[in-house]
């Protein structure tokens, strides 16, 4: 029995360590990708060499806290561009769902549907049931959820993504190297925009 317990402990620790190893950090090369965005444009990370990239991972199109964050990005997009960044948003939603979203919300940057989770896996963007539950007790999340519900009210968008997905943001320099990897602590925890705007 003791051997079984030790084996299970080893397997658990190994699995946990493997999961942590998949997360990216400063100094890593940003995993390359070629995808088609919701507007039908081909987005290839290699084509952004020589430019700084702000790559953000969300849950799904009808997620209220994601809509709150997208609205925040849209409102500050010119200031983000002024700091030299190209912004790319990635959602678990399919491109057809995102196309429905774009009918009512004009987005001035690429928005990519990744229902196969290819990019999520490449960038180590995880799910966490307990962090999702803990989000409900977070004051900022409650605020963002309330404001986000106003933004999605009346929109007929399906939930084609995982509720326990935790967001992540990456700043990538001109050479394709990650200068900041920000993995959220809860469902509404993104890289503070002040980090970019105050550079």
C-alpha positions, 0 to 999 in steps of 0.5 A: 500500500505504501508503494502505491501511495509513493507511486501516486505521489510521484505521478502527481508531482511529475504531472504537475511539474510537466504542466508548469514546464509548458508555461512560457517565460521571459527569454523564450522564443515565442512559438510560431503559428499560422492561422486564419482570423475571423475576418478571413485574413492569414495571421503568421507570427513570423510576419510580425518580426521587426514589430512588437506583439501583444498576444492575448488569450481569452475564453470565448466570445460570449464571456462577459469578463472577456468582453469587458477586457476586449472593450478595454483594449478597444478603448485604449488601442490607439495608445497601445499602437503608439507604444509600438504594439500590434495586438492579436486576440485569441478565443476558444470560440470558432471563427463563425461565432466570432464573425457573429460577434464582429457584426455588432462590435467593430474590432480594429485588430486580428481576432483568432478562433482556436477551438482546436486549442492549438495556440493555447497548448503552444503557449501553455494557457491552462484551465483551472476549476479552482481558479474559476471558482475562486474568481467568484470571490474576487472583487475585481472579477465581480466588477468586470463580470457586472460591466461585461454582462451589459456589453453582451446583453441582447447578443445571441452568442453561444458558449463555445469554450471552456468556463475554467479557461484562465487567460494569459497575455504575452509581450513579444519583442521585435526579434520574436522573443517573449519579454513578458508572459503573464498567466492570470490568477483568475478568469478576469486577470489580464496583464494590466494595460498600465504595464504597456501604456506607462513604458 
